[in-house]
Amino acid sequence: MSTPEKTPDTAAEKAPERKAGTGMSVREAGQKGGETVKKKYGPEFYEMIGRKGGQATKKAHGHAFYEAIGKKGGKKGGEATRDRYGPEFYETIGQKGGQKVKALIEQGKKAAADAAAAEAAAAEKKAS
């Protein structure tokens, strides 16, 4: 009879294995490097290099690239939502949306009627 594998319970047990003699994991080294750059150059540095990267991508790939990845991402997100919640979810949110629209239409009609009544009362008061 085999024993079940033990799952890590603490953060120390979940930590990545370290290579002998290095003292830190690749993740820790990357995090340390990022903090050092942040201290040296500040958060504006990241904004600047992000903007440059976005402009380079735009220049290299054009508008169609962003359309393609947007459609792909939207499709993946929709499929994930469908798989997670099922078709009944869409039925429920559709009904809630319809009820909200109905309530907003009623509020608009009431506000228009109130405004018309106030206008009529003001015109009648002015006439007398």
Helices and strands as residue ranges (DSSP letters): H 11-14, H 26-41, H 43-61, H 63-85, H 87-127
